[in-house]
Amino acid sequence: MKQVDLAVKFCNEMTAMCWKDKRQVYMLTNMHSSRNEFIIDERKRFFFFKFDGDVSECEKDKLSTTKPKIVVDYNKHMEYVDLGDRMASTYTFARRTRKWTKKNYSLVASILLF
């Protein structure tokens, strides 16, 4: 795949997508169903210029890219999942025990409480 390529397949209510900006991203969803759902995303990227082997100061430049709505929605809502994962890993009730039921109980308790 070349950069900014998109491949979409549909089956019943499911949409499978492969999109490449920097890396290939695979997504499977039942929320988005149209091939034409794109959003123009403006983000700031840093550009480095090399002069005689030295890297000069970086410049911020707005770069407009077209992303599928599936990717934009995922990035928008993934923030909360990452926060939940960080909180669960920080405040664990893990105990050093051989009994697997106690480990599972403490894991479920830590997920439910935080």
N, C-alpha and C positions, 0 to 999 in steps of 0.2 A: 504494500500500500504506500502511496505517496502521502506527503504531509497534507493534512486537512482533507482526507478522503473519508467517505462514509459508505457503509454497507448496511442495509436494513432488510430484514426478513420478517414476514408476518405469518402467524398461524393461529387461527381462531381469535382469541382475545389477547394473545401474547405478541410482543414485539421484541425481536432480538436485533441488537445493533452492535456494529464494530466501527469505531471512529478513531482517527489518528490525528493528533495535533503534534505533540512531542513523542508520545508513546501510543501504542494501540490500547484502546479501552473497549472492553466487552461489557454490554449491559443487557439484561433481560427484564422486561417490565410489562405490566398489564395496565399501567396508568396512561401511557401515551400511545396513540394509535396512528397518528398521521406522519407520513414521511416528510411533510412540508413544515414541521414545527421547528423553526430555527430562531435564534435570538442573536442579535449583534451585541457582543460583550466587549466593553472597553476596559482594558486593564493597563496598569502601568508596568512596563518592563524596563529593566536596566540594560544599558548597552555599554560595553567596555571597548575602548579604543586603544590599540597598541601602537606605540611609537618607539622604534629602536629597542624593542624588547621590554620596555616599561609599560605598565598599565596606567593610563591616565585616569582622571576622575570619571566616575560613572554619571551618565545622564539618564534622567527619567523621561520616558517618552510614552505617550498614549498610543496603544496599538489596538485597533479594532479587529476583532476576529468574529467569525460566525460559528456559533456552537449549536449543536442540537439541544432542544429544550430538555431532553432527558438528562443530559450532562449538567445543565445549569440547575435544574431542580435537585439533582443528586448532591451537587456541591453546596447548594443552599441549605439543605436539610441534614447533611452529613455532620455538620458542626455539632449538633446536639448529641448525636451518637458518639462522636469522639469525646465529648465532655463527659457523658455517662460512663464510657470505658475508662477514662482517666480517674474519675471519682471512685469507681468500683475497685480499681487497682491500688489506689492510694489508701483507702479505708477498708482493708480486708479484715475479716475475722478468722483468717486461716490459722489453724492450730496444727501443731505437729502431733499427729495421731495416726495410728495404723488403721483405724476403723474408717472405711470409706463412706459410711452413712453420715458420720459426723462432719467429714470434709464437705460432702455435698450439701448438708444442712447449712453449714456456715457460709458456703458460697451463695446459696439461694437467699439467705438472710442478708448478706452484704449487698446483693443486687437489689433486693426489695427495699432496703432501708435507704440506700443512696441512689 
